[in-house]
Amino acid sequence: EVRLRGNGTVDPTKKPLYVVDGEVARFQDLNHINPEKIMSVNIIKGAAAAGKYVGENEGN
């Protein structure tokens, strides 16, 4: 289960982009990941995320 929490309100029109092992993944794909195999989780914000993955979230 993926939960998004923050100090403010989460904008429902902006969906997060999930990248697994360097590949863009759909939210549904996350159900097939074994939690015990996860070594780390990184959050990429702002220009760093936009520069590398711009336009990738269209189908999520």
C-alpha positions in Angstrom: 0.0 0.0 0.0 1.3 3.5 -0.9 0.3 6.4 1.3 1.1 10.0 0.5 1.2 12.3 3.5 2.4 15.8 4.0 2.1 19.0 6.0 -0.3 20.6 3.6 -3.1 19.5 1.3 -2.2 17.1 -1.5 -3.5 18.4 -4.8 -5.6 15.5 -6.3 -5.0 16.8 -9.9 -1.2 16.2 -9.5 -0.4 12.5 -9.5 3.0 11.3 -8.3 5.3 9.7 -10.8 6.6 6.3 -9.7 10.0 5.2 -11.0 11.2 1.6 -10.2 14.7 0.6 -11.1 15.0 3.6 -13.5 11.7 2.8 -15.3 8.5 4.7 -15.0 5.8 2.5 -13.3 2.1 2.7 -13.1 0.5 2.9 -9.7 -1.0 -0.6 -10.3 2.5 -2.0 -10.9 3.4 -1.2 -7.3 1.2 -4.0 -6.0 3.6 -6.5 -7.6 6.7 -5.3 -5.7 7.8 -7.4 -2.7 8.3 -4.9 0.1 11.2 -7.0 1.5 13.1 -6.4 -1.8 13.0 -2.6 -1.4 16.5 -1.3 -0.5 15.7 2.4 -0.6 13.1 5.0 -1.5 14.0 8.4 -3.0 11.8 11.5 -3.4 12.8 13.7 -6.3 11.2 17.1 -6.4 11.3 20.3 -8.5 13.7 20.8 -11.4 15.6 17.5 -10.9 12.4 15.5 -11.4 11.0 17.7 -14.1 14.2 17.7 -16.1 14.6 13.9 -16.2 11.0 12.7 -16.3 9.1 15.6 -18.0 5.9 14.3 -19.7 6.3 10.7 -18.3 3.3 11.0 -15.9 0.7 11.4 -18.6 -0.7 7.8 -18.4 -0.6 7.3 -14.7 
